[in-house]
Amino acid sequence: MKRFTLFFVLMAFCATAFADAITEQPAGTLKNYNREGCCVICDYEDGFYVAYQEGKVSIVYAEDGKVYMKNPIMAMSYDTWVEGTLSEDGKTITIPMGQTLFHSEYYDVDVILSWGSTSEATINWDTWEVEVNYTPDPTVEAAVFTIDGETITLEGTQGASWLTGEELSEFAATGLSAIWADNHAWVQTIEWNTVLTEIPAPKPAVPANPEAVSWRDSGSESGYSRFEFNINPYDVDGNPLDIEQGSLTYSIFTDNDQIFTFDAVHYYWDFNGEEVTEVPYGQYSYNFSPYSVYFYRTNAEGYDPFFTWRIGIQVYYTAEGVKNASDIVYLEVFPYTGLNDVSAGKAVAGVRYFNMAGQEVAQPNGLTIQVTTYTDGTTSTAKVMK
């Protein structure tokens, strides 16, 4: 983030910045809201302009009466939370000023929540120099939001709904803003007329089918083989799934709908030592990305095959206690021979290869007969082409 060089008219400001930003979601009941209202934004590409607020605000209502609001300012959306309190009658939320919204590693200083007013703003459109008169108001110790059913309104703000470049010299607004903690200089935005409307709780829905994309074999039992896929967070009718309030997960399957277990040995750091069969949507960890999974298995010759002909993925969506599933979508990596059903679930003791003259060969070469022997003494044969 760049620190703006602006001109300011500042009053003494006594708010104290919180030591650390809250980056983890606090415990409590989560509700999501769509945001509306106006804001002024300043950046080096577009200069200084008035725009409409958009996006989502999350609020956690804790059992002890505390309230936590995520991204209270649209232009400072760094996925941090600020702490407030809910009145005893449940009709107001109070958010104290001075809380940390963002920490700049470059400047080693916090950006904190502020209440104040702008009285004038001018731009040199040739040089992009911006002059803004912003005055923090030390008498406002907290922002007050009133609750009316499913709607929450920020009180005490004022400002125009739209301004042109020519009108900026007369610009004036009062509302939530952000300032640097060290010198209380204005940072990029001020917001007013803020209204939050609750997003209804997610409804049960059948997730759309995923896409099985590719299998990349490492050729080594200890190497990384990768299954790639695409998961779209939509239902079968094309409506987006609310994955913040609902749960979107997936499982991996092989051959005859055999679910794969991610064991605690190979996937310890991904799931804190637990064995799992369902992976959260968007999992990003040592062996996972949002579009792939790594396996410590191979289908290379001479090894216990991971699967005989296909690997697949199924997506689940859980809302209001109802869990719905997509189809299992498979990627057929090897040809289906009709023997796959017989050998499903059996452990392989060894694999041998024979040419069309009946002579045993070390590796397949051209059209070859593959004879697989299982630990229960049974065998299966298949023609392979290499």
Disulfide bonds with the S-S distance in Angstrom:
none
